């Protein structure tokens, strides 16, 4: 078995000649993602990467997960994945640009996977002698101007604009048809033959209904609290409803840098008696809220898919969702949930009123939601990713004789 080495910047030298790898070999993959699953700011992108690639690690792939350091150890093994952490919260991409050649050279990876979440890593520019596969949650583009100030938003917008130039010959895995269409639009040409849609899975043995808990009128919101996720729309809709009724409560699960603003807004709207902010909670506690909630509300202007939606659905909980890219892929209108037009607070309040008053509709959609969620499996997502990896290596091997490695 080949030795799996972790990069030592001091020991790394120049990039050696690419060796010919036998067909029956242990494939070594470098996955680059801004954060690792243990990072306090980890979200859907980290769950997606971890759940898929820990399954590939269990099949014998040698995976190195390169992420920013935060306050975590520089090296660590979790679930068969070797985690390597470098750089800081806001400078990780710069650390990748500086060290990537040395990391790849010393560890002799067969494939590099770029997770293009916010700022791309441009691996095809830095590494010319081996294939690169890109994973795309979603493109931020103009939506980032809702999240942050002009300068950082413009920086990310421009870095995304270089994707068609740097990744012009690469394959992509994306979470939804919405992201696929966004990517084709960015390239300004039909590259659909190089894009594979691989939705996330859900652990249906963990996320499952407990119908005996469905008594309270809990309106649930779950996930990282970021401005572009527009959780303030839910608070304003709650204010509208509060003039008519107070027989419900809103539970906002999760943490993020928008939390102070949202708590201040709830106070200004005089709805603190109806709204609870839980902050970060354990998965078991999140499961309990999913099971007890009457419905989940998702307000984001854009998502890669809607992992929270499917988790709630798996627990028999329907969803009221903004009709936004990514979320339109995760919700079945009238079956697993209801849509409102993004930003239409009055319509959101009306949909909330409808589900608060209609027990039969909620129960029927909850049953359909569970059936829908059962279609999504992390094992299946991992299988599709493995197929795409093999395709990338096969295409590359045909282009460069003796280059790449296919698993049996």
LINGI-V670865 format. One record per pair of residues at least 4 apart in sequence whose ideal C-beta (glycine too) atoms are under 7 Angstrom apart, sorted by sequence separation. I is the first residue (numbers start at 0). J is the second residue. If there is no record, write none. Layout:
BEGIN
I_J + I_J
END
This chain:
BEGIN
7_11 + 20_24 + 34_38 + 41_45 + 43_47 + 44_48 + 45_49 + 46_50 + 47_51 + 48_52 + 49_53 + 51_55 + 52_56 + 53_57 + 54_58 + 56_60 + 76_80 + 86_90 + 87_91 + 90_94 + 91_95 + 92_96 + 93_97 + 94_98 + 95_99 + 98_102 + 99_103 + 100_104 + 101_105 + 102_106 + 115_119 + 121_125 + 122_126 + 139_143 + 143_147 + 147_151 + 148_152 + 149_153 + 150_154 + 151_155 + 152_156 + 153_157 + 154_158 + 155_159 + 156_160 + 161_165 + 162_166 + 163_167 + 174_178 + 175_179 + 176_180 + 177_181 + 178_182 + 179_183 + 180_184 + 181_185 + 182_186 + 186_190 + 190_194 + 202_206 + 203_207 + 224_228 + 230_234 + 231_235 + 232_236 + 233_237 + 234_238 + 235_239 + 236_240 + 237_241 + 240_244 + 241_245 + 254_258 + 257_261 + 258_262 + 259_263 + 260_264 + 261_265 + 262_266 + 263_267 + 264_268 + 270_274 + 280_284 + 282_286 + 283_287 + 284_288 + 285_289 + 286_290 + 287_291 + 288_292 + 305_309 + 306_310 + 307_311 + 308_312 + 309_313 + 310_314 + 312_316 + 323_327 + 325_329 + 326_330 + 331_335 + 333_337 + 339_343 + 343_347 + 344_348 + 345_349 + 346_350 + 347_351 + 348_352 + 349_353 + 350_354 + 351_355 + 352_356 + 353_357 + 357_361 + 358_362 + 359_363 + 360_364 + 361_365 + 362_366 + 363_367 + 364_368 + 365_369 + 366_370 + 367_371 + 368_372 + 369_373 + 376_380 + 377_381 + 378_382 + 379_383 + 380_384 + 381_385 + 382_386 + 383_387 + 384_388 + 385_389 + 386_390 + 387_391 + 388_392 + 389_393 + 390_394 + 391_395 + 392_396 + 393_397 + 394_398 + 395_399 + 6_11 + 36_41 + 55_60 + 68_73 + 76_81 + 77_82 + 86_91 + 103_108 + 126_131 + 147_152 + 173_178 + 201_206 + 265_270 + 266_271 + 280_285 + 311_316 + 321_326 + 322_327 + 330_335 + 34_40 + 35_41 + 56_62 + 76_82 + 113_119 + 173_179 + 183_189 + 222_228 + 224_230 + 265_271 + 312_318 + 320_326 + 330_336 + 332_338 + 340_346 + 354_360 + 396_402 + 34_41 + 38_45 + 55_62 + 75_82 + 86_93 + 113_120 + 183_190 + 311_318 + 339_346 + 354_361 + 395_402 + 396_403 + 74_82 + 86_94 + 103_111 + 123_131 + 144_152 + 183_191 + 297_305 + 330_338 + 339_347 + 395_403 + 36_45 + 74_83 + 85_94 + 113_122 + 122_131 + 143_152 + 173_182 + 265_274 + 35_45 + 36_46 + 52_62 + 220_230 + 297_307 + 308_318 + 320_330 + 34_45 + 73_84 + 111_122 + 171_182 + 297_308 + 339_350 + 392_403 + 32_44 + 52_64 + 143_155 + 182_194 + 237_249 + 295_307 + 308_320 + 318_330 + 392_404 + 393_405 + 32_45 + 36_49 + 71_84 + 85_98 + 143_156 + 220_233 + 295_308 + 337_350 + 392_405 + 262_276 + 111_126 + 179_194 + 32_48 + 64_80 + 66_82 + 68_84 + 139_155 + 140_156 + 233_249 + 295_311 + 320_336 + 322_338 + 389_405 + 64_81 + 67_84 + 68_85 + 179_196 + 318_335 + 319_336 + 322_339 + 389_406 + 30_48 + 62_80 + 63_81 + 64_82 + 65_83 + 66_84 + 68_86 + 111_129 + 113_131 + 115_133 + 258_276 + 308_326 + 317_335 + 318_336 + 319_337 + 320_338 + 321_339 + 322_340 + 323_341 + 62_81 + 67_86 + 68_87 + 69_88 + 110_129 + 115_134 + 140_159 + 317_336 + 322_341 + 63_83 + 67_87 + 109_129 + 110_130 + 111_131 + 112_132 + 113_133 + 114_134 + 115_135 + 116_136 + 139_159 + 176_196 + 305_325 + 309_329 + 319_339 + 321_341 + 67_88 + 108_129 + 113_134 + 138_159 + 173_194 + 175_196 + 230_251 + 289_310 + 295_316 + 297_318 + 302_323 + 304_325 + 305_326 + 308_329 + 30_52 + 56_78 + 57_79 + 110_132 + 112_134 + 117_139 + 163_185 + 171_193 + 289_311 + 294_316 + 299_321 + 301_323 + 303_325 + 308_330 + 56_79 + 99_122 + 103_126 + 162_185 + 163_186 + 170_193 + 171_194 + 172_195 + 173_196 + 174_197 + 175_198 + 251_274 + 294_317 + 295_318 + 296_319 + 297_320 + 298_321 + 300_323 + 301_324 + 302_325 + 312_335 + 1_25 + 3_27 + 56_80 + 67_91 + 174_198 + 249_273 + 251_275 + 254_278 + 290_314 + 292_316 + 294_318 + 297_321 + 299_323 + 301_325 + 302_326 + 304_328 + 305_329 + 0_25 + 53_78 + 95_120 + 100_125 + 172_197 + 174_199 + 248_273 + 249_274 + 250_275 + 251_276 + 252_277 + 254_279 + 289_314 + 294_319 + 304_329 + 305_330 + 53_79 + 92_118 + 99_125 + 100_126 + 251_277 + 253_279 + 53_80 + 99_126 + 230_257 + 234_261 + 248_275 + 250_277 + 289_316 + 299_326 + 38_66 + 52_80 + 92_120 + 245_273 + 252_280 + 286_314 + 319_347 + 336_364 + 35_64 + 96_125 + 218_247 + 224_253 + 241_270 + 297_326 + 335_364 + 216_246 + 223_253 + 224_254 + 225_255 + 231_261 + 234_264 + 238_268 + 334_364 + 35_66 + 38_69 + 216_247 + 217_248 + 218_249 + 219_250 + 220_251 + 221_252 + 222_253 + 224_255 + 225_256 + 226_257 + 230_261 + 234_265 + 319_350 + 28_60 + 30_62 + 32_64 + 34_66 + 220_252 + 221_253 + 223_255 + 225_257 + 238_270 + 241_273 + 319_351 + 335_367 + 28_61 + 30_63 + 33_66 + 34_67 + 133_166 + 217_250 + 219_252 + 224_257 + 231_264 + 235_268 + 237_270 + 252_285 + 334_367 + 335_368 + 25_59 + 26_60 + 27_61 + 28_62 + 29_63 + 30_64 + 31_65 + 32_66 + 33_67 + 37_71 + 224_258 + 234_268 + 26_61 + 30_65 + 319_354 + 25_61 + 29_65 + 35_71 + 133_169 + 135_171 + 234_270 + 237_273 + 252_288 + 335_371 + 65_102 + 118_155 + 132_169 + 224_261 + 237_274 + 117_155 + 131_169 + 132_170 + 133_171 + 134_172 + 135_173 + 136_174 + 250_288 + 119_158 + 118_158 + 119_159 + 132_172 + 234_274 + 331_371 + 124_165 + 137_178 + 300_341 + 123_165 + 63_106 + 119_162 + 123_166 + 135_178 + 138_181 + 121_165 + 137_181 + 138_182 + 317_361 + 119_165 + 123_169 + 35_82 + 115_162 + 135_182 + 138_185 + 317_364 + 317_365 + 35_84 + 316_365 + 315_365 + 315_366 + 317_368 + 316_368 + 315_368 + 315_369 + 312_368 + 313_369 + 312_369 + 3_61 + 33_91 + 312_371 + 313_372 + 294_354 + 312_372 + 293_354 + 293_355 + 233_296 + 309_372 + 31_95 + 221_285 + 233_298 + 48_114 + 232_298 + 309_375 + 294_361 + 230_298 + 293_361 + 5_74 + 219_288 + 229_298 + 44_114 + 228_298 + 229_299 + 228_299 + 229_300 + 44_116 + 227_299 + 29_102 + 219_292 + 227_300 + 29_103 + 217_291 + 221_295 + 217_292 + 218_293 + 5_81 + 215_291 + 217_293 + 218_294 + 219_295 + 220_296 + 6_83 + 216_293 + 3_81 + 5_83 + 212_290 + 218_296 + 27_106 + 29_108 + 146_225 + 212_291 + 27_107 + 28_108 + 146_226 + 206_286 + 27_108 + 28_109 + 31_112 + 145_226 + 146_227 + 205_286 + 209_290 + 27_109 + 28_110 + 29_111 + 30_112 + 31_113 + 32_114 + 145_227 + 208_290 + 26_109 + 29_112 + 31_114 + 33_116 + 206_289 + 26_110 + 28_112 + 30_114 + 32_116 + 33_117 + 142_227 + 222_307 + 14_100 + 221_307 + 15_104 + 20_109 + 31_120 + 8_98 + 11_101 + 14_104 + 31_122 + 6_98 + 44_136 + 8_101 + 11_104 + 43_136 + 11_105 + 6_101 + 10_105 + 6_102 + 6_105 + 6_106 + 4_105 + 4_106 + 206_310 + 199_304 + 210_315 + 239_344 + 198_304 + 207_313 + 208_314 + 199_306 + 206_313 + 207_314 + 208_315 + 201_309 + 206_314 + 236_344 + 240_348 + 247_355 + 201_310 + 235_344 + 239_348 + 203_313 + 17_128 + 236_347 + 240_351 + 17_129 + 201_313 + 232_344 + 236_348 + 240_352 + 232_347 + 236_351 + 178_303 + 175_303 + 174_303 + 175_304 + 174_304 + 218_351 + 216_355 + 181_324 + 177_324 + 178_325 + 177_325 + 50_200 + 175_325 + 177_327 + 177_328 + 47_199 + 176_328 + 175_328 + 145_300 + 142_300 + 142_301 + 208_369 + 137_301 + 137_302 + 137_303 + 136_303 + 203_372 + 203_373 + 201_372 + 201_375 + 200_375 + 202_377 + 199_375 + 200_376 + 198_375 + 200_377 + 200_379 + 200_380 + 42_223 + 199_380 + 198_380 + 197_380 + 197_383 + 137_324 + 197_384 + 137_325 + 195_383 + 195_387 + 172_384 + 172_387 + 170_387 + 170_391 + 132_387 + 132_388 + 132_391 + 43_303 + 46_306 + 130_391 + 130_392 + 43_306 + 130_395 + 130_403 + 110_388 + 110_391 + 110_392 + 109_403 + 109_404 + 54_377 + 54_378 + 51_377 + 55_381 + 50_377 + 54_381 + 51_380 + 51_381 + 55_385 + 51_384 + 26_404 + 24_404 + 26_406 + 19_401 + 22_404 + 22_405 + 20_404 + 23_407 + 17_402
END
